[in-house]
Amino acid sequence: MAATRRQAREWAIQMLTAADLNPPDDVRLFIDSFWEEIVSLDDEEGRADPRGEAREFAEARVEGVLAKKQEIDGILVPLLDKWDLYRLGTVERAVLRMGVWEMKWSDVPKPVVINEAIDLANWFSSPKSRTLINAVLDRYGKEMK
């Protein structure tokens, strides 16, 4: 079964969360290792195939966020209204970082980025995260205009 962009974003969030907890020395090796694990799990469970466009889509986000992490964090800190970035949960940080990266360095429309980020936060974290993710990314989107 072919993977969707939604599935690709889920994989990207999984990689970004893992990279936040244990920063990789070699990003390419880190990503390749992730795919080896996912392919073996997916083969066993019959889930989406992480090849082709979806894989490239996920990798672009992971490589982009990790390459621009300091710049992205510099964007996020003032948007968090007196909250320290590292007081947020790991998933929330990953979702926000990817959202900022997509808004600034990809051609995905801002409303799509925000909607996908909210859905990812809801899926991987808690419904309460939706409010934070929406507020921060909406504020960033308005500042970009």
N, C-alpha and C positions, 0 to 999 in steps of 0.2 A: 504494500500500500504506500502510495506517495505521501510524503509529509507536507503539511501546510506551513505557511508563514507563522501561524499561531504556534504550531509544534516547534518550529525553529526558534521562536522567542522563548519557549519553555526551556529548550536545551540551552540557549544562551544564558538564561537566568540561573540554571543549575551550574553552568561553568563559572559564571561571574560570582556566584555565592561561594563556590569552592575556592576560587582564586582569592576572594576577600579573606577567607579564613586561613588559607595557606598559600600566600603569593608564590606563583611559579617563577623559577629562574629562567626557564625556556618556555615561552608561550606556545610555540608550535608543538613541542613535545607534550605539553599539558593538554592541548586540544586533541592531539592524536590519541593520547591515552584515554581521554573522555570518550571519543568515538569508538575505540576498541571495546570499552565496557558497555556502551549503549548498544552497539551492534549485537554483542553476545546476548544481552538481555532481551532486545527486541526480537531476535531470532527465536528465542525460547517462548516468548509471549505473543508473537505475531503482531507486534505494534508497527508503527510507521517506520519506514526505511530512511535512515539518516544519510542519504546520498543526494547528489545533484544540487538543484537550486536551494532547497531548504537548508542543506548543510552549509553552502556558501553564505546564505543569508545569516545563519547563526554565527558562523565564524567571523563574518564582517563585524558583527556587533561585539563579539568578545574581544577580537583584536583591536577594534576601534576604542572601546571603553578602556581596555588596559593600557593602550598607548596614550590616551588622553586623560587618564584617571585624575592626575593632579589638577588639570584645567577644569575638568568636570566638577571635582570637589570644590574648587574655588567658586564655581557658579552656584553650586548647591548651598553652601554654608550661609550666604546672606538670605537665601530664600526660605531657610528653615526657621526664621523668627526666633532667635535666642536658643535654638536647640543645637546641641553639638551633633555633628554627623555621626559620630561613633556611639551616640546614645540610641540611635535607631537600630532596629533589627537588621541582621545581615541581608535578609531578603529585600527589605525596604530600600536599603542602600543600593543593592544590585538593580532593582527595578528603577529607582530614580536615576542612577547613573546611565542605564541603558536608555531611558526616556530622554534625558538631556542629549546624549550622543545622537539619538535618532532625530531629534528636533534640529540639532545644529549641523550634523554632518551627513544626513541621509535625505532622500527625496520623499520620505513618507510624510503625508500631511499631518499637521499637528493634532487635529482631532482624533485621527487614527492612533497616533502615538499615545495620547492620553487614555483613550479607551482601552487599548491593549495593555497599557501599564496598570490600569485599574483592575482589569480582569486577572492579570498575572499576580498582582498583590493579593487579590481575593483568593485566588487558587492556592498560592504558595504560603500565604501568611494568614491574615484574618480579615473579616469584613471591615474592621475598624481601620485597617491600613488604607482602605480605599479613599477615605477622606483626606488623609495626609498626602497620598500620591496625587490625587486630583488637584488639591490646593497648590502644591509645589509646582507641578508641571504646568498647570493652567497659568500660574503667575509667571513662570519662565516664558511660556508661549506669548503672553501679552507683552513682556519686556522685550522680546525679540522683534516686535513689529516696528 
